Amino acid sequence: MRRNFTYILTVLALATCLFSCQKNKITNQNKTDIVGRWNPVQQRDRAYTTAGTLVLDSTYATIHDSGYSYQVFNTNGTSYIITAATGDTTSRFGYAISASQLTLYVNGDKGDKSQPVYLIIESINSANMTLRNSFLAYPGSGTGLDPSTIYNFISDISYTKQ
């Protein structure tokens, strides 16, 4: 009897975790929330060793300094970035949303799926959005990290809708 009770508690605990972890799951309504012009307002970058030790944690209040000004998502599955200084469109993407994953297709055509970029939509509503990019790479210069070591980089960018 005690064994069955332990099993039932374990199943209930797992079920509770699974359902509570879906709070940021993207619904059809949220898919329409991404449409529009998004202004990046904050970026947080972290680097971890492959053993999981945090070695870099930086937050920037705004990322306009890089020349990146707005990201626009259209209803037809296309997206582009407008530069701050010139107003020119610098990059075009196709995009698709499935659950909490945002897939950007480089070269602006939704049919070009040769180099997809996978982002996680951490949160989204009609006014705010946070996207997460996670990847393994060697660090760039100026980071203070060992350039011969591969790190797990995580970047969260927060946006407000204009």
C-alpha positions in Angstrom: 0.0 0.0 0.0 2.8 2.4 0.9 4.5 1.7 -2.4 1.3 2.6 -4.4 0.9 5.8 -2.3 4.5 6.8 -3.2 3.8 6.1 -6.8 0.6 8.2 -6.9 2.4 11.1 -5.2 5.2 10.9 -7.7 2.8 10.9 -10.7 0.9 13.8 -9.2 4.1 15.8 -8.6 5.3 15.2 -12.1 1.9 16.1 -13.6 1.8 19.4 -11.6 5.3 20.3 -12.8 4.4 19.6 -16.4 1.2 21.6 -16.4 2.7 24.5 -14.4 5.7 24.8 -16.7 3.4 25.5 -19.6 2.5 29.0 -18.4 4.4 30.7 -21.3 3.0 28.3 -23.9 2.1 30.3 -27.0 -1.5 30.1 -28.0 -3.2 31.2 -31.3 -4.0 34.5 -29.7 -0.3 35.0 -28.8 0.7 34.3 -32.4 -1.2 37.4 -33.4 0.5 39.4 -30.6 3.9 39.1 -32.4 2.7 41.0 -35.4 3.9 44.6 -35.3 6.9 46.8 -34.7 9.1 45.8 -31.7 11.7 48.0 -30.0 14.5 46.2 -28.1 14.8 47.7 -24.7 17.1 45.4 -22.8 19.5 42.5 -23.4 21.0 40.1 -20.9 23.9 37.9 -22.0 25.2 35.0 -20.0 28.0 32.6 -20.7 28.4 29.2 -19.0 31.1 26.7 -19.1 30.1 23.3 -20.5 30.1 22.1 -16.9 27.4 24.7 -16.1 29.4 27.4 -14.2 28.3 31.0 -14.9 31.3 33.0 -16.1 29.7 36.0 -17.7 26.5 37.9 -16.9 25.9 41.3 -18.5 22.7 43.3 -18.9 22.4 46.3 -21.2 19.6 48.8 -20.7 19.1 49.3 -24.4 20.7 47.9 -27.5 20.2 50.8 -29.9 24.0 51.4 -29.8 24.5 48.5 -32.2 22.5 50.2 -34.9 19.6 47.8 -34.4 16.5 49.7 -34.0 13.3 47.8 -34.6 12.2 44.3 -35.6 9.0 44.1 -37.6 6.8 41.0 -37.8 4.2 40.9 -40.5 1.0 38.8 -40.7 2.3 36.9 -43.8 5.2 35.2 -41.9 7.9 37.7 -42.9 10.1 39.9 -40.7 12.8 42.5 -41.0 15.1 44.7 -39.0 15.2 48.5 -39.5 18.5 50.2 -38.6 18.4 53.2 -36.2 20.7 55.6 -38.1 19.4 55.2 -41.6 16.0 53.7 -41.4 17.1 51.1 -43.9 16.0 47.5 -43.8 19.2 45.5 -43.0 17.9 41.9 -42.7 14.9 40.1 -43.9 13.6 36.9 -42.4 10.7 34.5 -42.7 9.3 33.3 -39.4 7.1 30.6 -37.9 5.8 30.0 -34.4 5.2 26.6 -32.9 4.3 26.4 -29.2 7.0 28.6 -27.6 9.5 28.3 -30.4 10.1 31.1 -32.9 12.0 30.0 -36.0 13.6 32.7 -38.1 14.5 31.8 -41.7 17.5 33.7 -42.9 17.4 35.5 -46.3 13.8 36.6 -45.9 12.0 33.8 -47.6 9.9 31.5 -45.5 10.7 28.8 -48.1 14.5 29.1 -47.4 14.9 26.8 -44.5 18.6 26.1 -44.9 19.8 28.1 -42.0 17.0 28.4 -39.4 17.6 30.3 -36.1 15.6 28.9 -33.2 14.5 31.2 -30.5 12.4 30.6 -27.4 9.5 33.0 -26.7 9.9 33.4 -23.0 6.9 35.7 -22.7 4.6 37.7 -25.1 1.5 39.8 -24.9 0.2 42.7 -26.8 2.8 45.1 -25.4 5.9 43.2 -24.3 8.0 40.2 -25.6 11.1 38.5 -24.4 13.1 36.2 -26.8 15.9 33.8 -25.8 18.7 32.6 -27.9 20.9 29.8 -26.6 24.0 28.4 -28.5 27.4 26.9 -28.1 30.3 29.0 -29.4 33.8 30.3 -28.9 33.7 33.8 -27.4 34.3 37.0 -29.3 37.2 39.3 -28.5 36.7 41.7 -25.6 34.6 39.3 -23.5 37.5 38.4 -21.2 36.8 34.7 -21.8 39.3 32.1 -23.0 39.0 32.3 -26.8 40.0 28.6 -27.1 37.1 27.4 -25.0 33.6 26.7 -26.1 30.9 28.2 -23.9 27.1 28.0 -23.7 25.8 31.5 -24.4 22.3 32.5 -23.5 20.9 35.9 -24.6 17.5 37.3 -23.6 16.2 40.3 -25.5 13.2 42.2 -24.1 11.1 44.3 -26.5 8.2 46.7 -26.2 5.7 47.1 -29.0 5.4 50.4 -30.8 
